[in-house]
Amino acid sequence: MSLNIRNAKSGISYPPLEAGTYVGVCCSVVDLGLQKTSYNGNDREVNQILLTFEIPDELIEYDNEMKPRWISNTYTFSMNEKSRLRNDLKTWRGRDFTETEMKDYNLAKLLGAPCMVNVTNTLKNGNVYAGIGSIVKLPKSVQPGSIVPSKKFQFDIDDRDTWAVFPELPQWVQDRVNGSLTLKNAGIRIDKDGKPYEFTVLPDSKVGQEEQTTEADISFSDIPIDDEDLPF
């Protein structure tokens, strides 16, 4: 799935990015948690990650301001040799991962990392959708230090310290996180202030109607980032 998450809150429809290759920079890494998906007619549960890229040279009017376009891709959180995530990271970095990196790599390192984003257009049911075809390393002629995102978001569903950014995420991303099996199995949701609360589905309620109770006392893991590693 590839969507422009900047537009999701307002529900305003913007024309898709034209197909082509753009200078981009990673501005958001969101852990969507354990999600229920369907593949070839078979239901499965997989951990998913949402990466979002800002395209500095493509501006659009939003809230009466000209702002850079964003485009996203959802990945299964797998570093299998055949996985889409590993392939995109490999072409982005210009090399594959070493065995040592595979043991201790954190996707938060991607925040602020520049790249070239190959955007594709797909026609479906009469509508044109923009998606990410591939991500590759910047050419030597482009200075990486000049490409800085206007905002950076990191959300880790297992790290409570990152939950403060939750209110700034588009509504559809919040819904995906709150609908994850990770939070459902823990019996919590995240509110509009980025705080956890326990919830109970009322027996006779409509789907999605919940009763908020007290803030949950949950233990969250802290995943360290080694700043001496490669920048991404």
N, C-alpha and C positions, 0 to 999 in steps of 0.2 A: 504494500500500500504506500503510495506517495501522495502527500497532500501539502498544501501551503498552510501551515498551522497558524500563521499570523492572521489569517482571514476567518478562522473558525469561530471565534467568540461572537463576532457581530452577525454572522450569517450572510454577509455581503458576498456576492459572487464577483470575482475578478477574472479577466481573461487568463488562460493558462500561459505559462512561460513558453515561448517559442522553442522548438527543437533546436539544439545547438550545444556548444561547449562554452561554459561560463567559468570565470574565476569565482571561487566560493570560499567560505570559511565556516567551520563547524561552530555553531552558536548554541546548540542544545543537545544534551545527552540525557534521555529519560528512560528509566527502568519501568517498563509497563507491567512487570511481575509475571506470574504464571497465568497464561491465557488459554482458553479453550478454543481450538481452531479446527477446521476441516480441511483435509488434503486428500484429493482423489476419492472423495466420498467417505473417508474414514475420519472420525473424530479423534483428536489428540490434544494433549496438554503440553504446551511449550512455554519457556520463558522468552519474553520478547523485549527488544530494545528499540527505541525510536531515536534516530539521528536526524538533526535538522541543520540545514546549511543556509547561510545568508549569502545572497548574490549582490554584492555592493554596487555593481554598475547597472542593476535593473531596479528602478524606483517605481513606486506606485503611491497614489494618494490614499492615506489612511488616517482617520480622525483629523482631517484638515492639515496633515503634514505629509511630506514626501519621505517615504521610508523604503529601505531595501526589501526586495522580495525574499521570501523564505520558501524552501522546498524540503520535504522530509521523506524518509524511508523507514519502514518498520522491518526489523530483522529478527529472525529466530536467534536467540542468544546461544550460538554454537560456533566453536572454532574448529569444527571438523574440516578437513582439507577441501571438501566439496561444498562447504557452506558459503552462502552469499556474503555473509559478514566477513569471513576470513578473506575471501577473494577481493572484496572491495578495499579492505585494509591493506592487503598486499600490494595492489596496484596504486593505492594512495601513498603508501610509504616508499614504493619503488623496490621493495624486497619483502621476502617472507619473514615469519617470526623464527627466532632461534628457540631451541628447547628451553633455555633459561627464561626468555621473555614469555613463553607460553605458560610458565608456572606462576608468573607474578606480573601480569599486565592488567592495568586498570583503564577502562574506556574513558574515564574522566580526563585522561591525557589528551583526548581528541579535541577538547574545548579550545577554541582559538587557533586550531591548526588549519592552515589554508590548503586549497586543493583546486583541481579542475573538475567541474561537475558536468557530466554529459547528460543533458535533458532530452528525453524522448517524448513524443506526442502519440497518444493512442486514441482512436475513435471508437466509442462505445455508446450504443443506443442514441446516436445522433449528437453526442457531446464529445469534445476533445479534452483529454486529461493529460496533464504533464506528469512525468515520472522520472526517476533517476535511473539512467541506463548503466552508468558506471562512474567511478570516482578514480581519478589518477593524480599523480604527482605534478606539482607546478613545474613548468619549464624553467630553465635556468635564467631566462630573460626577465622573469617576474620576481621582484623582490618580496619575499614572504613577510618581512617586517612591516610592510606598508598595508597589509590586509588585516584589519582588526574588526571583529564583530561589534555592532552597536550594543548588543546585550549578550550575556552568556547565562545559560540555565543548566544546572545539574540536579537531577532528581534521582535518588536511589531509594527504592521502596524499602530497603533494609537498613537505611541510615537516616534516623530521625533528624539529624542535623541538617539534612538537605530539604526537609519538608516545608521550610519557610517559602520556597519558590512555588509551591503548589498552586496558590491563588493566581499566579501570573501565567500559568499554563492555559492554553485554550480549553474551552469547556469539553470538547470531544476527547481531549487527552485526559482530562480529569476523570471523565466518565469511564474511559478505558482502564485507568489505574484503579478507581473505586470498584469497578466490575471484575477486577482480577481475582483469581482463585487464591492468590497470596493473602489478600485482605479478607476475603470471604472466609477462608479457613481460620483466620485469626479472630473473626467476629468483629472487625472494625471497619470503619470508613474514615476518610480524611475530609474535614469540613472546609468551608470557604476561607478560613484563617490558617489553614495548614496544620490543624490540630487533629489528633485521632479521637474518635469517639466510638464507643460500643454501640451496636445497633441490633435490633430485633425485628424480624419481618413479622408483621401482624398477620395472624391466621386468615382473617377475612378481608385483608387489604388487597388493593390492586397491586399489580406487579410494580415494583420500584418504590412503593410507599413504605417508609420505615419509621421506627420510633427511636429517637435519639435519647441516650441515657447519659452516662458519665464518661469523662475522659479515660481512655484505656491506659493501664500501666503496662506498657510493652517494653521489652528489652530489644534494642536494636544493635546490630553489629556495626563495627566501624572498620571500613576497608581502607588500609593505609595506601598512600601514593608515594612512591620513591622518586623524589625530584631529580635524582642523579641519573635516572633512566633517560632514554631518548625522549624528546618532547612529545612524541606520539608514536 
